[in-house]
Amino acid sequence: MSNDHLDVPDAIVSTSRAMAVVEVVLIFVLFFVLAGGAPPDVNEAHYLGKAKHYWNPEWCAGDLLFESADAHLVFYWTIGWRTYFLPLTAVAWIGRCLTWWLLAWSWRRLSFAVVPGRLWSLLTAALFAMLLRCTHMAGEWVLGGVEAKGFAFVFLFLGLESLVKNDWRKMWVLFGCASAFHVLVG
């Protein structure tokens, strides 16, 4: 891909892209190290159990939690269908890895929009993770087990990046997607 219209050499662009990938991988590893315990983790039993019951109502029929109103329908549709084919532990790991990867990618984008520079996103992700672990309120587990909040935070970070870049139309769509996954995060 040529960048003649930007007067930026292709080598610099590919170095920047490679560095962005490295940063995302490092942030993903950070999230894995901090939250990669054995499933089920925080809220996973509830979210994945509800998702499995949504796709297979005979599974745990009569359970009060699983038969309650489906508050996280978008999560059940995007992640829950895997419970029809895979064991809950496998779905937990797939969902976690997907969540951590998307969180790392969206965090890097937001961080770079606010503080452009190499590896700052890794430092800010570590700070974010430390603050979550030490100061979070209302049980906002972002890096724990797979649940709707993690995906909602991906859209929140992308929406905040759009806000920083003054792209208001995109921002509102992304905040709407965050709300679709988890109304409190959105």
MOSUL-V489486 format. One record per pair of residues at least 24 apart in sequence whose C-alpha atoms are under 8 Angstrom apart, sorted by the first residue. I is the first residue (numbers start at 1). J is the second residue. D is the distance in whole Angstrom. If there is no record, write none. Layout:
I/J/D + I/J/D
//
This chain:
19/118/7 + 20/108/8 + 23/108/7 + 23/119/6 + 23/121/7 + 23/122/6 + 24/101/8 + 24/104/5 + 24/105/5 + 24/108/6 + 25/101/8 + 25/104/8 + 26/122/7 + 27/104/5 + 27/121/8 + 27/122/6 + 27/125/7 + 27/126/8 + 28/100/6 + 28/101/6 + 28/103/8 + 28/104/5 + 30/126/7 + 31/100/6 + 31/104/8 + 31/129/8 + 31/143/7 + 32/97/8 + 32/100/7 + 34/143/8 + 35/143/6 + 35/144/5 + 35/145/8 + 36/144/8 + 39/89/6 + 39/92/7 + 39/93/8 + 39/145/7 + 40/89/7 + 40/92/7 + 40/145/7 + 41/144/6 + 41/145/5 + 42/141/7 + 42/144/6 + 42/145/5 + 43/145/7 + 43/146/8 + 43/147/7 + 44/92/7 + 44/145/5 + 44/146/6 + 44/147/6 + 47/146/8 + 47/147/6 + 47/148/8 + 48/80/7 + 48/83/8 + 48/88/7 + 48/91/8 + 48/92/8 + 48/147/8 + 49/88/8 + 50/76/8 + 51/75/8 + 51/76/5 + 51/79/8 + 51/80/5 + 51/81/8 + 51/83/7 + 52/80/6 + 52/81/7 + 52/83/5 + 52/84/7 + 54/80/8 + 55/80/7 + 55/81/6 + 55/83/8 + 55/84/7 + 56/84/7 + 72/148/7 + 72/180/8 + 72/181/6 + 72/182/7 + 73/181/8 + 74/180/6 + 74/181/6 + 75/147/8 + 75/148/6 + 75/181/6 + 92/145/7 + 92/146/6 + 95/146/5 + 96/145/6 + 96/146/5 + 99/146/7 + 99/150/6 + 99/151/6 + 100/143/7 + 102/151/8 + 102/154/6 + 103/150/7 + 103/151/8 + 103/153/7 + 103/154/5 + 106/154/6 + 106/155/8 + 106/157/6 + 106/158/6 + 107/154/8 + 107/157/6 + 107/158/8 + 109/158/7 + 109/161/7 + 110/157/6 + 110/158/7 + 110/160/7 + 110/161/5 + 111/161/8 + 113/161/6 + 113/164/7 + 113/165/7 + 114/161/8 + 114/164/7 + 148/181/5 + 148/182/6 + 149/181/7 + 149/182/6 + 149/185/7 + 151/178/7 + 151/181/7 + 152/177/7 + 152/178/4 + 152/179/7 + 152/180/8 + 152/181/5 + 152/182/6 + 152/185/6 + 152/186/7 + 153/178/7 + 153/185/7 + 153/186/8 + 154/178/8 + 156/185/7 + 156/186/7
//
